[in-house]
Amino acid sequence: MRTFELMPQRLDRVLKMECKVEVIVNTQLKQKDPKEAITIAISARALFDMEEEHELFLSEGVEEFVNYQITNESVPLKEGIVYPFIKAIQMVNNKLLARDPEEKQLFEIMLLSTHSAEGGVRIINSINYYGLEISKFCFLNGTDPSKYLHSHNVKLFLSACESAVCNALKKGIPAALMIHQQYQTAESQLKVAFDGDSVLFSDEADVVFREKGLDGVIKYEKDLEHVPIGESPRSQSPVDVSSLMKFSPGPFEGVCHDSWRDEKKV
């Protein structure tokens, strides 16, 4: 393992030769406490609109893709579906630090790319261009991203690759597939929706639904409406909801929703 500077961005590069994975630590940012921070991993194709580049990779291969990225290193990539979410996360961190400069429970963002660092300089330049606070860049050279989520204590993985999301879920990492759409969320407020059953609470209603259908679960809920719902079967939630409440009122709004009950504000 060795470190050295990459380009003029003053980034320390850690090259793990044994697995051909390149991890670049952004030394322009103060690294967050890994025991306290909520780490969210995002893919490059989720953060930026790289559909044209991805099509080039699929049709022409790795070499042409890398050459194209190198040729266009100074051309910022377009904003992708996850971009507003990352800006909102950044805004929340700044507000928390404004309230308490010693705050440790912050969001930390790391970027994962299945390509090499050689073709990733354009991604890093684009992140610097937009002023995004990304702590680490992991260039995996074709390796499955899900293999590195546990080791980096990732609580949530957002990707534009369906197989990567499925592999993360199989390993017990909360993950979501990011689908490109016209509508963009606001950057000035962080909104999070939680599924009630099996996430915040017990999966008992889901079990009844599978066994007895909708009528059965409605009766079950009505009979037990004064009995508190059990705890989630998941040993660890991607985000501690109680810690999120410190964001309200203001930058954070949470919504709990499930298929049986009315939508409720957390």
Long-range contacts (C-beta under 8 A, 24 or more apart in sequence): 6-117, 6-121, 6-124, 7-121, 7-124, 7-125, 9-124, 9-125, 9-128, 11-124, 11-137, 13-117, 19-143, 20-141, 20-143, 21-138, 21-139, 21-140, 21-141, 21-143, 21-148, 22-116, 22-117, 22-138, 22-139, 22-141, 23-136, 23-137, 23-138, 23-139, 24-117, 24-124, 24-136, 24-137, 24-138, 24-139, 25-135, 25-136, 26-134, 26-135, 26-136, 26-137, 29-133, 29-134, 29-135, 31-135, 32-104, 32-106, 32-108, 32-135, 33-104, 34-108, 34-153, 36-104, 36-105, 36-106, 37-104, 37-105, 37-106, 37-107, 37-108, 38-105, 38-106, 38-107, 38-108, 38-155, 38-156, 38-238, 38-239, 38-240, 39-107, 39-108, 39-109, 39-110, 39-152, 39-153, 39-154, 39-155, 40-89, 40-107, 40-108, 40-109, 40-110, 40-154, 40-155, 40-156, 40-157, 40-158, 41-109, 41-110, 41-111, 41-112, 41-145, 41-149, 41-152, 41-154, 41-156, 41-157, 41-158, 42-82, 42-86, 42-109, 42-110, 42-111, 42-112, 42-157, 42-158, 42-159, 43-111, 43-112, 43-113, 43-114, 43-145, 43-158, 43-159, 43-160, 43-161, 43-164, 43-178, 44-111, 44-112, 44-113, 44-115, 44-120, 44-123, 45-80, 45-159, 45-160, 45-161, 46-80, 46-81, 46-82, 46-158, 46-159, 46-160, 46-178, 47-80, 47-82, 47-83, 47-86, 47-111, 47-127, 47-132, 48-77, 48-78, 48-79, 48-80, 48-83, 48-123, 48-126, 49-77, 49-78, 49-79, 49-80, 49-81, 49-180, 50-77, 50-80, 51-180, 53-77, 57-115, 62-115, 65-115, 65-119, 66-115, 66-116, 66-118, 66-119, 69-115, 69-119, 69-120, 69-121, 69-122, 70-118, 70-119, 70-121, 70-122, 72-122, 73-121, 73-122, 73-125, 74-125, 75-122, 76-125, 76-126, 76-129, 76-130, 77-122, 77-123, 77-126, 79-130, 80-160, 80-178, 80-180, 81-160, 81-178, 81-179, 81-180, 81-181, 81-184, 82-158, 82-178, 83-130, 83-184, 84-184, 84-185, 84-186, 84-187, 85-158, 85-185, 85-190, 86-132, 86-134, 87-132, 87-187, 88-185, 88-186, 88-187, 88-188, 88-189, 88-190, 88-251, 89-190, 90-132, 90-133, 91-187, 91-188, 91-190, 91-251, 92-190, 92-247, 92-251, 92-252, 93-133, 95-247, 95-250, 95-251, 96-246, 96-247, 105-243, 105-246, 108-135, 109-133, 109-134, 109-135, 110-134, 110-135, 110-136, 110-137, 110-138, 110-152, 110-154, 111-136, 111-137, 111-138, 112-138, 112-140, 112-145, 112-148, 112-157, 112-159, 113-137, 113-138, 113-139, 113-140, 114-140, 114-141, 114-142, 114-143, 114-145, 114-161, 114-164, 115-139, 115-140, 115-141, 115-142, 116-141, 146-170, 146-171, 146-173, 149-173, 155-238, 155-239, 156-238, 156-239, 174-238, 188-251, 189-251, 189-252, 189-253, 190-247, 190-251, 190-252, 190-253, 191-252, 191-253, 191-254, 191-255, 192-239, 192-244, 192-252, 192-253, 192-254, 192-255, 193-254, 193-255, 193-256, 193-257, 194-241, 194-254, 194-255, 194-256, 194-257, 194-266, 195-257, 195-258, 196-229, 196-256, 196-257, 196-258, 196-261, 197-258, 197-259, 197-260, 198-232, 198-233, 198-234, 199-232, 199-234, 199-237, 200-232, 200-237, 200-241, 200-256, 201-229, 201-230, 201-231, 201-232, 202-229, 202-230, 202-231, 202-232, 202-233, 203-232, 203-233, 204-229, 204-230, 205-229, 205-258, 205-260, 209-260, 217-260, 218-260, 221-260, 221-261, 241-266
